[in-house]
Amino acid sequence: MSKPVVATTSLAGCFGCHMSLLDIDERILDLIELVEFNKSPIDDIKVFTKQCDIGLIEGGCCNSENVEVLRAFRKQCKILVSLGECAIMGGLPALRNGIPIKECIDEAYLNGPTVSENTEKILPNDDELPMLLDKVYPCHEVVKIDYYLPGCPPRADLIWNALIALVTGDEMELPYEVVKFD
């Protein structure tokens, strides 16, 4: 019998949710016995090589590339899990949502306190750069999400419990200790 296939990616976020996944510590060896990782920094596979059973998404969508990656994950993964506050609500990147894009770009490249070398006032304009969206969108506003694991980042035990339940078909046990915010 083949193992369930898991894919992961990070969108607009800090990669903290992947670090929390790694914080399952030696249980990652048990996880490797149960699943096969496909497109993920865990195994450094950069593109999908097959259909996946579970996709873990961290981060929200702040640019066109994030949207493309998220839509590809939805197409390639039977189950899609929003991992962490950025994926669920936009998180810290969404702090820019009340600020017009032009003001954000001007602050980052022209007027910011650390900008001193851009004396010619050049803004990034390469066609290969992803276009910024009007705001940072949580994943469920772009594609259907099947499960949500809250936290910033979610605790390692929460990720572990959820993955084991999804892989084994058992009921998800999420006691207060693994989802609390205090």
MARBA-936807 format. One line per field, with one value per residue (C-alpha): residue number from 1; x, y, z. Coordinates in Angstrom, 2 decimals, m for minus. Example, Ala and Ser with C-alpha at 12.3 -4.5 7.8 and 13.67 -1.06 7.14 Angstrom:
k: (1, 2)
u: (12.30, 13.67)
v: (m4.50, m1.06)
w: (7.80, 7.14)
This chain:
k: (1, 2, 3, 4, 5, 6, 7, 8, 9, 10, 11, 12, 13, 14, 15, 16, 17, 18, 19, 20, 21, 22, 23, 24, 25, 26, 27, 28, 29, 30, 31, 32, 33, 34, 35, 36, 37, 38, 39, 40, 41, 42, 43, 44, 45, 46, 47, 48, 49, 50, 51, 52, 53, 54, 55, 56, 57, 58, 59, 60, 61, 62, 63, 64, 65, 66, 67, 68, 69, 70, 71, 72, 73, 74, 75, 76, 77, 78, 79, 80, 81, 82, 83, 84, 85, 86, 87, 88, 89, 90, 91, 92, 93, 94, 95, 96, 97, 98, 99, 100, 101, 102, 103, 104, 105, 106, 107, 108, 109, 110, 111, 112, 113, 114, 115, 116, 117, 118, 119, 120, 121, 122, 123, 124, 125, 126, 127, 128, 129, 130, 131, 132, 133, 134, 135, 136, 137, 138, 139, 140, 141, 142, 143, 144, 145, 146, 147, 148, 149, 150, 151, 152, 153, 154, 155, 156, 157, 158, 159, 160, 161, 162, 163, 164, 165, 166, 167, 168, 169, 170, 171, 172, 173, 174, 175, 176, 177, 178, 179, 180, 181, 182)
u: (0.00, 1.38, 1.86, m0.24, 1.58, 2.06, 3.08, 3.88, 4.60, 4.99, 3.30, 3.34, 4.55, 7.70, 8.21, 7.47, 4.81, 7.38, 9.68, 6.84, 6.43, 10.12, 9.54, 7.78, 11.41, 12.11, 8.47, 9.41, 11.03, 7.69, 5.96, 8.36, 7.31, 3.67, 3.83, 5.81, 6.68, 6.39, 6.68, 8.11, 11.18, 11.22, 12.59, 13.63, 11.32, 10.46, 7.61, 4.75, 5.68, 2.32, m1.12, m0.93, m3.28, m2.59, m1.31, m0.12, m0.19, 1.37, 1.12, m1.50, m1.64, m0.02, 1.01, 0.11, 2.68, 1.14, m2.25, m0.78, 1.00, m2.13, m4.35, m1.81, m1.86, m5.66, m5.56, m2.82, m4.00, m7.10, m7.08, m5.79, m4.91, m4.38, m1.55, m1.21, m2.64, m1.20, m2.96, m6.15, m6.50, m3.59, m1.47, 1.22, 1.54, m2.11, m1.16, m0.64, m4.29, m5.34, m2.53, m2.69, m0.19, 1.54, 2.28, 3.71, 5.97, 7.09, 7.95, 9.85, 11.86, 11.86, 11.04, 11.82, 14.33, 16.75, 16.55, 19.59, 21.19, 18.20, 19.04, 17.61, 14.22, 14.03, 11.15, 11.33, 9.76, 10.87, 8.11, 9.15, 8.34, 4.95, 2.31, 1.26, m2.41, m4.65, m4.45, m3.20, m5.85, m6.28, m6.14, m9.86, m10.70, m8.78, m9.47, m11.48, m9.69, m10.59, m8.99, m7.57, m4.79, m4.55, m1.54, 1.42, 2.80, 0.59, 2.15, 4.09, 1.71, m1.27, 0.36, 1.38, m2.11, m3.80, m1.45, m1.72, m5.53, m5.65, m3.26, m4.86, m8.48, m8.85, m10.80, m8.72, m7.84, m7.17, m7.10, m6.90, m3.17, m2.36, m4.59, m4.46, m3.07, m1.86)
v: (0.00, 3.40, 6.13, 9.30, 12.13, 15.47, 18.78, 22.05, 25.62, 29.09, 32.13, 35.63, 34.76, 34.13, 30.35, 29.94, 27.29, 25.12, 25.61, 24.46, 21.38, 20.66, 21.14, 17.77, 16.74, 13.00, 12.33, 13.51, 10.08, 8.48, 10.80, 9.79, 6.18, 7.17, 9.70, 10.64, 14.31, 15.70, 19.43, 20.75, 22.36, 19.28, 17.20, 20.08, 18.94, 22.18, 21.03, 18.60, 15.17, 13.58, 14.18, 14.81, 13.77, 16.62, 20.13, 22.37, 26.09, 28.77, 32.45, 34.52, 35.90, 39.30, 39.00, 37.26, 34.51, 33.58, 33.21, 30.99, 28.76, 28.46, 27.59, 24.96, 23.45, 23.32, 21.47, 19.06, 18.30, 16.39, 18.06, 21.58, 22.86, 26.53, 26.53, 29.55, 33.03, 34.37, 31.65, 31.92, 35.71, 37.36, 37.69, 40.34, 40.88, 42.03, 45.04, 46.79, 46.25, 49.73, 51.44, 52.19, 50.13, 53.26, 54.40, 50.96, 50.94, 54.53, 53.78, 50.62, 51.99, 55.79, 57.32, 54.69, 55.45, 52.84, 53.99, 56.05, 54.49, 54.94, 58.54, 58.11, 57.11, 53.88, 51.52, 47.79, 47.31, 43.95, 42.00, 38.86, 40.38, 39.29, 42.01, 43.16, 42.59, 45.35, 43.67, 40.50, 37.78, 34.79, 31.51, 30.72, 33.89, 32.48, 28.71, 26.18, 25.24, 22.01, 22.51, 25.37, 25.05, 28.33, 29.82, 31.99, 29.54, 26.57, 24.43, 21.40, 19.09, 20.60, 19.97, 16.46, 15.56, 16.94, 15.18, 11.85, 12.11, 13.00, 10.19, 7.49, 8.57, 8.86, 11.63, 14.75, 15.17, 18.81, 19.38, 22.89, 22.53, 22.35, 25.18, 27.71, 31.17, 32.14)
w: (0.00, m0.92, 1.65, 1.64, m0.11, 1.67, 0.08, 1.85, 0.84, 2.28, 0.78, 2.36, 5.84, 7.82, 7.43, 11.15, 10.50, 8.70, 11.68, 13.93, 11.71, 12.26, 15.99, 16.10, 16.62, 16.48, 15.56, 12.07, 11.66, 12.56, 10.11, 7.32, 7.93, 7.41, 4.56, 1.50, 1.08, m2.42, m3.22, 0.03, 1.56, 3.82, 0.93, m1.37, m4.20, m5.99, m8.28, m7.95, m9.27, m8.49, m7.03, m3.28, m0.52, 1.91, 1.26, 4.08, 3.25, 5.42, 4.63, 2.87, m0.66, m1.14, m4.79, m8.04, m7.53, m4.14, m5.85, m8.59, m6.06, m3.89, m6.88, m8.01, m4.51, m4.57, m7.91, m6.80, m3.22, m2.18, 1.26, 1.83, 5.31, 6.20, 8.69, 10.98, 11.26, 7.99, 5.98, 8.03, 8.42, 6.59, 9.75, 10.07, 6.30, 6.31, 8.45, 5.12, 4.14, 5.25, 3.36, m0.39, m2.44, m3.75, m0.18, 0.69, m2.37, m1.83, 1.80, 0.90, m2.02, m1.83, 1.55, 4.18, 6.94, 5.59, 1.97, 1.16, m1.90, m4.24, m5.13, m8.65, m7.17, m9.16, m8.39, m9.18, m12.61, m13.99, m15.76, m13.87, m10.48, m9.16, m9.02, m5.56, m4.81, m3.47, m0.04, 1.63, 1.28, 3.59, 1.67, 1.99, 0.04, m2.95, m2.86, m0.85, 2.38, 4.16, 7.60, 9.66, 12.25, 14.20, 15.92, 15.16, 14.53, 15.36, 18.05, 16.87, 18.74, 16.92, 13.55, 14.60, 15.89, 12.78, 10.34, 12.14, 12.18, 8.48, 7.54, 9.69, 9.30, 13.07, 14.75, 15.24, 18.91, 19.55, 23.31, 24.70, 25.36, 21.64, 20.42, 23.26, 22.59, 26.08)
